[in-house]
Amino acid sequence: MRSRKKRLREVYVWELPVRFFHWLNALCIVILCITGYLIADPPAILTESEANFSYWFGTIRFIHFVTAFVFFFNFMFRIYWGFVGNRYSHWNNFIPLKKKQWQEFFDVIKTDVLMIKNKPVESIGHNTLASVIYFASFCAFLLQCITGFGIYAKMSKSLLPQLFAWTIPLMGGDLMARQIHHFLMWFFVLFAIVHVYLVFYHDYIERRGVTSSMIGGWKFIEEEVAIDEEVNENAELATKAAQHK
């Protein structure tokens, strides 16, 4: 019989809005990548078909545009939640401004990338390396929205696309914007593959319920780590309360 030697505590890490954003965002990326690829390189069945199937390409474009709107507003909601959510979803977790964060950043690289350290990094939410990568992906989300709606503005009079119409000349024209938009699609494909691999990797190595935490919100954290985190959180709350007096 196998059993754990460490005492674990359940910690509520990912709130419902964060989990909702995550799964809706994942669905949007899958749909956008598939439809975007077909738009960029449509197979013959979409261009040379019977009359009753001739609008397949238009349907694919429609699905792409509708999903783009959902993706954009879902992303805007996540930015908002980065200011009102709990400490694990807060925006300052994604930008390493503290010495402790940079130390964790290099520790994760030594452990997960270079594999010259055996001890896993004790982090409850995202570790610093993951946070930096997520911040880069958020920047990619924004650039993808800018290029996508900027290109769409030429064929739509809707308010949202027109807000981004001025960005296309800054990028050097429509062709360059399309190239950036297409390149970012492959970035998201690669990101998704690496992301899924690392989630299952950490789930197996750390045994903290990383995969299930994005469904139920709870992680299994070592008792000592959870206590230290609770002490630090209470200290931060006390500091903020003192500052507002």
VENVENHU-V916930 format. One record per pair of residues at least 6 apart in sequence whose C-alpha atoms are under 7 Angstrom apart, sorted by the first residue. I is the first residue (numbers start at 1). GAP is how many residues later the second one is. D is the distance in whole Angstrom. If there is no record, write none. Layout:
i: [I/I]
gap: [GAP/GAP]
d: [D/D]
//
This chain:
i: [6/7/7/8/8/8/8/9/9/9/9/9/10/10/10/10/11/11/11/11/12/12/12/13/13/13/13/13/14/14/14/14/15/19/19/21/21/25/28/28/32/32/33/35/35/36/39/46/46/72/82/82/82/83/83/88/93/94/94/94/95/96/101/104/105/105/107/108/108/110/110/111/111/111/144/144/146/147/147/148/149/149/150/150/150/150/150/151/152/153/153/153/168/168/171/199/199/200/203/203/203/208/208/208/209/209/210/213]
gap: [216/215/216/212/213/214/215/211/212/213/214/217/208/209/210/211/207/208/209/210/205/206/207/75/112/204/205/206/199/200/203/204/202/195/196/53/57/46/39/43/32/35/152/25/29/28/22/10/11/73/7/8/9/7/8/37/38/37/38/41/37/6/27/24/23/24/14/13/21/6/7/6/7/9/37/40/18/30/34/33/12/15/11/14/15/17/18/23/9/8/9/12/6/9/6/11/12/11/6/7/8/11/12/13/10/11/9/6]
d: [7/6/6/6/5/4/5/6/5/6/6/7/6/6/5/6/5/5/6/7/6/4/7/6/7/6/6/7/7/7/4/7/6/6/7/6/7/6/6/6/6/7/6/6/6/7/7/6/6/7/6/4/5/6/6/5/6/5/6/6/6/6/6/6/5/5/7/6/7/5/6/5/6/7/6/7/6/6/6/7/5/6/6/5/5/6/6/7/6/5/5/6/6/6/6/7/6/7/6/5/6/6/5/6/5/6/7/6]
//
